[in-house]
Amino acid sequence: MEKLIIGNWKMNKSLSEVSAYVKTIKKNAKTQKNLGLCVPSVMLTEMSRCAKNAFAVGAQNCHYAEKGAYTGEVSANMIKEAGASMVLVGHSERRHYFDESNQFIAKKVKEAQAVGLKVILCVGETLEEKPKFKSVIKKQVTESLADITDLKNIIIAYEPVWAIGTGKVATSADIVKAHSYIKQIVSEKFNASVSVLYGGSVNPKNSAEILSLAEVDGVLVGGASLSAEEFIKIAESRG
């Protein structure tokens, strides 16, 4: 399977920029196969309309409840109705800025999967946790997927926190070690296999090397995905 290239706009860009961005992708990308963009929830409908299924559209977060008195939150079903097919859950910025625990994330994973969304579960260690990254990753993976019995719609993104937005990128050896370990956890704990993406300062200069690694099933791209041209270069570095 061709490796996945997923962009994460985070809290950037505007609704007025969506159409031009999508037109650039459609006009210049050699293929939109296995491409996806996770955008702010207010842009989901417009991005889905413009993309017209040329590539996948995803949200950056969801709430664990189907509905209710959760002012300001967006449910997984609302995301699906807006035209999205996937959602990021457990991104390190959610874990650290909003104190999201593995147990809280697990509830989101379960709800998102229940409505039919593909879940991209993010895991990764901080710089302080790097010496014991295996125990950190194992805890995040097993506890965040604790209520899941079928992993067919689950993707895991390994994002070492120390490499997000810092310009620092894990070495190939670091990435291979982490991805291999994540796949081992999933195999042993759930008797399943999942695709594992790498994220953390991915850009056109390093993407080809990262994507060449057999243990890497794709990349989750942050800042570089804000430019359609840069995003295309990363997608085409798959070879």
ABEGO torsion letter per residue (X at the ends): XBBBBBBBAEBBEBAAAAAAAAAAAAAABABABGBBBBBBAAAAAAAAAAAGGABBBBBABBBABABEBBBGBBBAAAAAAAGBABBBBGBAAAAAAAGBBAAAAAAAAAAAAAAGBBBBBBBEBBAAAAAAAAAAAAAAAAAAAAABABAAABBBBBBBAAABGAGBBBBAAAAAAAAAAAAAAAAAAAGBBBBBBBBGGBBAAAAAAAAABAABAEBBBBAAAABAAAAAAAAAAAX
